[in-house]
Amino acid sequence: MWVVTLRPTHTLQFDAAASRRLAPLRVEYSHARAADVLAQADTLAAIGFGDATLNHDDPRWLRVRLQADASAPMEIWRTTGRVTHGRDGEVAWASDGNYGFAALNVDESAHDGIAGAARHAYAALAQWSRRSATPHFLRVWNYLDAINEGSGDAERYRRFCAGRAAGMDAAFTAAYPAATAIGLRDGRRVLQVYALTARVPGRTVENPRQTNAWRYPRQYGPAAPGFARAMRAPSVAPQLYISGTAAIVGHASHHPEDLAAQLEETLVNLRSLLAAAGSGTALCGASPLKIYVRHAQDLAAVRDLLRARLGEAVPLLLLEGDICRRELLLEIEGIHSG
Ligand code: 3EB
């Protein structure tokens, strides 16, 4: 009998690919002082939530006006390299050469409404990315006022989707980033978009339990939402950026009016997504989750249910915000390392 020993002739090629991989971004929820965090050279971005948050004149600082209890932590992104930052037109940016942070606020009134503002925001981000060392979009967050206002195709979320689709060019459509789109309630009509980008592309992951969002049927609006269910980072250790995930199976919302059942369905979706990504581990201390809850009076119940299901180790950041379909009561996003 012949025994064939396979020689690792592909080693060189594999090493070349590995050298294109990045150290994982470090993401944490923290109650530190924003000024102290911004003084640190490895801070790529710091995001504060709620009215209690102060303004800082630093391109790495972002204030998201979602209602949060006064003790809501801020989210901090840290890199391993030295971070530079600046402003390029409307886009505030930071980069260490491997990862990029880019953010802008667009006044709807200057762009004939939410669709024009979305189109403008995405065109500006695409333009910025082409001049950047980190042109590949991994993850995008979108916050807009009164997301459920208007009916049918006139609903503001649907008009946002149409404008986003019009503003997205190959910088986004080659591989849709993971995303979140959540409603503010501040009446300011300023679209807020921020993104995490990278020097090398990630890999999109879709959820076998859910229709790919970019293939949603016409009944959900004239332009399907351009996002992937998750994005695997191009990192040496596995890291998965999980899009806002809700109680949607196929393309239909499930369990209207039932908070606990929506939460369970969402957790099933998250597990399905982790499995599809080939992630070996469950949600854990290295999986900070952000939870958007439609009704303030549900916040405590959602926190208790999640603690009961996931344990004490998983970092949770709960925010009050509107989900893009009226019947949905909560949505969960996260970053999973492992
Ligand atoms: C969904 O699964 C819920 O339009 O960017 C989740 C994540 C949702 C991102 C977006 C929308 C978006 O369709 C809504």
Boltz pocket constraint, residues with backbone or C-beta under 6 A from the ligand:
constraints:
  - pocket:
      binder: B
      contacts: [[A, 142], [A, 179], [A, 180], [A, 181], [A, 213], [A, 225], [A, 226], [A, 227], [A, 243], [A, 244], [A, 245], [A, 246], [A, 248], [A, 324], [A, 325]]
      max_distance: 6.0
